[in-house]
Structures are given as C-alpha cells and as structure tokens.
Amino acid sequence: MTVETLKLRVEKVIREAEDICSFEFRDPNGQGLPAFTAGAHIDVHLPGGLVRQFSLCNDPSEGNRYVVAVLNEPAGRGGSTDMHTNVKEGDLIEVSHPLNNFPLSDQARRHILLAGGIGATPILAMVRRLEAKGQDYHLHYCARSQEKTAFHEILSNAPFADKVSFHFDGGDPSKGLDIRAQLRPYGLGDHLYCCGPTGFMGAVRDAASHWPQGTVHFEYFSVDPELASGSGVDAAFEVELESDSSVHQIPADKSILDVLRSAGHDVPSACEEGICGTCITEVVSGDLDHRDMVLDDDEREAGDLMTICCSRGRGRVVLKL
C-alpha cells in the first residue's frame, strides 16, 4: 500500500508575516482536488528530498486549491528552510492527499481554539468551517508580536473578528494569555483545540488536565519527548500479521516499520516520528506502548490502533496490515 500523491503547481507564494509565507497549490490542468476537512494536513515532497507535513489553512469548502503557511526555522529539521528557499511560484510539487488527525468534534456545543504562532494554520481552517456552520466558538491567538502573526489582517477585518482575541507577549509568556485562568472553567459540551510550539502545548495540556477525556485535542508539529517516551523501556517483542499469520521479531533497537519493510511489506509512512499518522495500523490484539503524538486518549484506551513507526508492544501484538 502506498500513499496517494498529486503533482500540483505552486500558484502563489505570499509573505504573511515576519518569516512566514503561505504557499498555494493548484492542479496544473485546472482540475478539482480531493476534499479535505478542517484540521487536515498534506505531506509535501520538498526539492531537497525531505517530506514534511503542513496543515491546510484555507476554507475546506474550496475544492480547487490547498494553502499552507510555513514558518522559516533555520534551527529546525530543514523542511521549512527548504520551502522558503527552494519552492517558487510555478514549480510542480508532489503532495499527498489530505489526512486529518485533528478534526472538529461533532459532539461539541462550544469550540475553544488556542493557537500559538504558526499553530494558527489548522485553526484558521477550523474558524472558517465553524463560522460557515454557525457554531459557537472563540479563537485565542498567541504570538510574540503582531509582526510575527500570520493572517492578522484577515482575522482582524473578518465579519467574525469579535470571536478572535490576540495575545502578544513580546517573548515573555507571563505577559500573554493566562492559559490556566482561561481554561479553569469547563462548560458542559466544551471542546478545546490547540496547536503551536511544544512549550505552549505543554502549558495548555497542564491547564486543561481537569477537562473530561476526549474534549481536548492537539495537533503537534514536533515531538514532545515527555509524551513520546511511552513506558521508556525499549524491549524486544513480536508482531504477528493477521493476513498471513507470519510472526516478526522486533528487536529493542528497531521499529515495527523497519522490520516489516525489511521483510518485504510495502507500508506507507511519512514523518516516521509519530506526528503525521500516515502509518497508523489496525491492532487485532496486544499490549501496546504508545509513543506517538497523533492518537487521542480515547483511541489509545481502545487499543485498536497504533503508529508502527515509533510505538511498541509487549509480548505479541497482532496487526491487521
């Protein structure tokens, strides 16, 4: 099984804020694109050979374009710099079909959206969807300064501007949004969505620890070592494939993905860090040691899905591959 991709043209590159550019992708023949839902991302195959995940920020009702916004981080893993330096208008770029690990809940009565910096990208698509549906929501957008805030003008001048609050801290979080005070009250039917830097996400996670399970949703751009550590024990275990009853030994220093690929299985993946969700696989049975940043608490507790690029097991795990 392979990940479906499209060859799209870079229609526009726009400077949205300091060190942030948006990239608009369209079909070179003017065809429509696979639909996406608010919170979705695409894998972008960059000129330097890297594959990176970027959230879609345009209106999900638009069927002819994908728009992502990218913060140039020179100290990062290279993907953002590759986008800013080497991706130009008119280029043909391979991108995946949209995948959503950060969907809006159908059960929510009120949606509270917390965006930190470039984490506003999936949140912007959510705002557009919620506004179109006439649902109750409020966006708190936290950034260092207005100059570093993508889509500030769009959000400030939109008909729904009264549902958006900006919080600029000048680099000192104590001068920004009081996250703990904001999240202390929980109302029945409230759902919280958060995307941003690791430290920001950690502060939100701690402040919302008293919220009911399944009401707090995160989208991670990078690995949080605390969440990705799992049990902290890298022991060997076995994986059985339900399809052919074959059993594979997973050494302590190898992932399930590594071993299955070495055995000739074509398994889709992208980030291979437990962020994108491309390699999520159904689990028939087994004791799981989750180390991803994708599955929520309910999915982990159910035990019927796992990311085989980073998560592990104990004893024998049976997969439906």
C-alpha positions in Angstrom: 0.0 0.0 0.0 1.3 3.4 -0.9 0.3 7.0 0.0 -1.6 8.6 -2.9 0.0 11.8 -4.1 -0.7 14.6 -6.6 1.6 16.7 -8.7 0.5 20.3 -8.1 1.6 23.7 -9.3 2.7 26.4 -6.8 0.3 29.1 -7.8 1.2 31.8 -5.2 3.8 32.4 -2.5 2.7 35.2 -0.2 4.6 36.7 2.8 2.0 36.6 5.5 4.2 37.8 8.4 7.8 38.0 9.5 9.4 34.7 8.5 6.1 33.2 7.5 5.0 32.6 3.9 1.9 30.9 2.5 2.0 28.6 -0.4 -1.0 27.9 -2.7 -1.1 24.7 -4.6 -3.4 24.0 -7.6 -3.8 21.3 -10.2 -1.8 22.4 -13.3 -4.7 21.3 -15.5 -7.3 23.2 -13.5 -8.9 20.1 -12.1 -10.5 19.9 -8.7 -8.6 18.5 -5.7 -9.6 15.8 -3.2 -11.8 17.3 -0.5 -10.4 18.0 3.0 -11.8 18.8 6.4 -10.8 21.5 8.9 -7.7 20.4 10.7 -6.2 18.3 7.9 -2.7 18.4 6.6 -0.8 17.3 3.5 2.7 15.8 3.0 4.8 18.0 0.8 7.7 16.4 -1.0 10.4 19.1 -1.0 13.0 19.7 -3.6 15.8 18.6 -1.3 14.2 15.2 -0.8 12.6 15.8 2.5 8.9 15.0 3.2 7.2 17.4 5.6 3.6 17.8 6.9 1.9 21.2 6.7 -1.6 22.0 7.9 -4.2 23.3 5.4 -5.4 26.8 6.3 -7.8 27.7 3.6 -11.6 27.1 3.6 -12.4 23.4 3.4 -15.3 24.3 1.0 -12.7 25.3 -1.6 -12.3 22.4 -3.9 -9.6 23.8 -6.2 -6.7 24.7 -4.0 -4.6 23.8 -1.0 -3.0 26.6 1.1 -0.3 26.0 3.7 1.6 28.6 5.8 5.2 27.9 6.8 7.4 29.5 9.4 11.1 29.6 8.4 13.0 27.9 11.2 16.7 27.8 10.4 17.4 25.8 13.5 14.7 23.2 12.6 15.0 20.0 10.7 15.4 21.6 7.3 11.9 21.4 5.8 10.8 25.0 6.5 14.0 26.4 5.1 13.7 24.2 2.0 10.2 25.6 1.5 11.2 29.2 1.9 14.4 28.9 -0.2 13.6 26.5 -2.9 9.9 26.4 -3.6 8.9 29.1 -6.1 5.7 30.1 -8.0 5.3 27.9 -11.0 7.1 24.9 -9.5 5.5 21.4 -9.7 5.5 19.8 -6.3 4.3 16.4 -5.2 1.9 16.4 -2.3 -0.2 13.8 -0.6 -4.0 13.5 -0.4 -5.2 15.3 2.8 -5.1 13.4 6.1 -6.8 14.6 9.2 -5.7 13.7 12.7 -7.1 16.9 14.2 -10.8 17.0 13.3 -13.5 19.2 14.8 -15.8 17.2 17.2 -19.4 16.7 16.1 -20.3 16.5 19.8 -19.2 19.9 20.9 -21.6 22.7 21.9 -18.8 25.3 22.1 -15.3 25.2 20.5 -12.4 26.9 22.2 -9.4 27.4 19.8 -5.9 28.1 21.1 -3.2 28.9 18.5 0.4 29.6 19.3 2.4 31.2 16.5 2.3 29.2 13.2 0.0 26.8 15.0 -2.8 29.1 13.7 -2.7 27.3 10.3 -5.1 24.4 11.1 -7.0 26.6 13.5 -7.8 29.1 10.7 -9.5 26.4 8.6 -11.5 25.4 11.7 -12.6 29.0 12.2 -13.8 29.2 8.6 -15.7 25.9 9.0 -17.3 26.8 12.3 -18.3 30.2 11.0 -20.0 28.7 8.0 -21.9 26.3 10.2 -22.9 29.0 12.6 -21.4 27.2 15.6 -20.3 28.7 18.9 -16.5 29.3 19.1 -13.7 31.6 20.2 -10.1 31.8 19.0 -7.3 32.9 21.2 -4.2 33.6 19.1 -0.9 33.9 21.0 2.2 35.3 19.4 5.3 37.3 20.2 4.2 40.3 18.2 1.7 41.5 15.6 4.6 41.4 13.0 5.0 37.7 13.7 1.3 36.9 13.5 0.2 35.2 10.3 -3.3 36.2 9.0 -3.6 39.1 11.4 -5.2 41.3 8.9 -7.6 38.6 7.7 -8.8 37.8 11.2 -8.9 41.4 12.4 -11.1 42.5 9.5 -13.3 39.5 9.1 -17.1 39.6 9.9 -16.2 37.3 12.9 -13.4 39.5 14.3 -15.3 39.7 17.6 -14.7 36.0 18.1 -10.9 36.4 17.8 -8.6 37.6 20.6 -4.9 38.3 20.0 -2.4 38.0 22.8 1.1 39.4 22.2 3.7 38.6 24.9 6.9 40.1 23.5 8.7 36.8 24.2 7.6 36.7 27.9 4.8 34.1 28.3 3.8 35.7 31.6 2.7 38.8 29.7 0.5 36.9 27.3 -2.7 34.9 27.7 -3.3 33.5 31.2 -3.9 30.0 29.9 -4.6 28.4 33.3 -7.2 31.1 34.1 -8.8 30.8 30.7 -9.2 27.0 30.9 -10.1 26.7 34.6 -13.8 26.8 34.0 -15.2 23.9 31.9 -18.7 24.1 30.5 -20.7 21.0 29.5 -20.1 20.4 25.8 -16.9 22.5 25.6 -14.2 21.2 23.3 -10.6 22.6 23.2 -8.3 22.6 20.2 -4.7 23.6 20.5 -1.8 23.8 18.1 1.6 25.6 18.5 5.1 25.2 19.9 5.9 22.4 22.2 6.1 24.6 25.3 2.8 26.3 24.5 1.1 22.9 24.0 2.5 21.6 27.3 1.1 24.6 29.2 -2.3 24.1 27.6 -2.2 20.4 28.4 -1.4 21.1 32.0 -4.0 23.8 32.4 -6.7 21.5 30.8 -5.8 18.4 32.8 -9.2 18.6 34.7 -11.2 18.6 31.4 -13.1 15.3 30.6 -11.3 12.8 28.5 -12.0 13.3 24.8 -12.6 17.0 25.0 -9.1 18.3 24.5 -7.5 18.0 21.0 -3.9 18.7 20.0 -2.0 18.9 16.7 1.8 18.6 17.1 4.4 19.9 14.6 7.2 18.3 16.5 7.8 15.5 19.0 7.2 16.2 22.7 9.8 14.0 24.4 7.6 13.7 27.5 4.6 12.3 25.6 6.7 10.3 23.1 8.6 8.4 25.8 5.9 5.8 26.4 7.0 3.3 29.1 10.6 4.3 28.5 11.6 0.6 28.0 12.8 -0.5 24.6 12.4 -4.2 25.0 12.1 -6.8 22.2 8.6 -8.1 21.3 6.7 -9.9 18.5 4.4 -8.8 15.8 2.0 -11.2 14.1 0.2 -10.2 10.8 -3.3 -11.4 10.8 -3.3 -11.6 6.9 -0.7 -14.5 6.7 -0.1 -15.4 10.3 3.6 -14.6 9.9 5.5 -13.6 13.1 8.2 -11.0 13.1 10.7 -10.4 15.9 11.0 -6.7 16.7 14.4 -6.0 18.4 14.8 -3.3 21.0 16.6 -1.1 18.6 14.2 -1.5 15.6 10.7 -0.2 14.9 7.9 -2.4 13.6 8.0 -0.3 10.4 11.7 -1.1 10.0 11.2 -4.8 10.4 8.2 -5.2 8.2 9.8 -3.2 5.4 12.9 -5.5 5.6 10.5 -8.4 5.3 9.2 -7.0 2.0 6.0 -5.4 3.2 5.0 -2.1 1.5 3.9 0.0 4.4 3.1 3.8 4.0 4.9 6.3 6.1 6.0 9.9 6.0 7.4 11.6 9.1 8.4 8.3 10.9 8.3 10.2 14.2 4.7 9.6 15.2 3.4 13.0 14.2 1.7 12.6 10.8 -0.5 9.5 11.3 0.4 8.0 7.9 1.4 4.7 9.3 -1.5 4.2 11.7 -2.3 0.5 11.6 -5.3 -1.5 13.0 -4.5 -3.7 16.0 -6.3 -7.0 16.5 -4.8 -7.7 19.9 -1.8 -7.0 22.1 -0.4 -4.8 24.9 0.6 -1.5 23.4 3.2 1.1 24.4 2.0 4.2 22.6 4.7 6.8 21.7 3.0 8.9 19.0 1.7 12.4 19.0 -1.4 11.5 16.9 -3.8 9.3 18.8 -6.0 10.8 21.4 -6.7 9.4 24.9 -9.9 7.5 23.7 -8.0 5.9 20.8 -5.1 4.9 23.0 -7.5 3.4 25.6 -9.4 1.5 22.9 -6.2 -0.2 21.9 -7.2 -1.0 18.3 -4.8 1.5 16.5 -1.1 2.2 16.7 1.6 4.1 14.8 4.1 1.4 13.8 6.9 3.9 13.1 7.5 4.6 16.8 5.1 2.9 19.2 6.0 -0.5 20.6 4.4 -3.5 22.3 4.8 -6.1 24.9 4.8 -9.8 24.3 3.0 -10.3 21.0 1.0 -7.8 19.1 -1.3 -8.9 16.2 -1.8 -6.4 13.4 -4.3 -6.1 10.6 -1.9 -4.9 7.9 
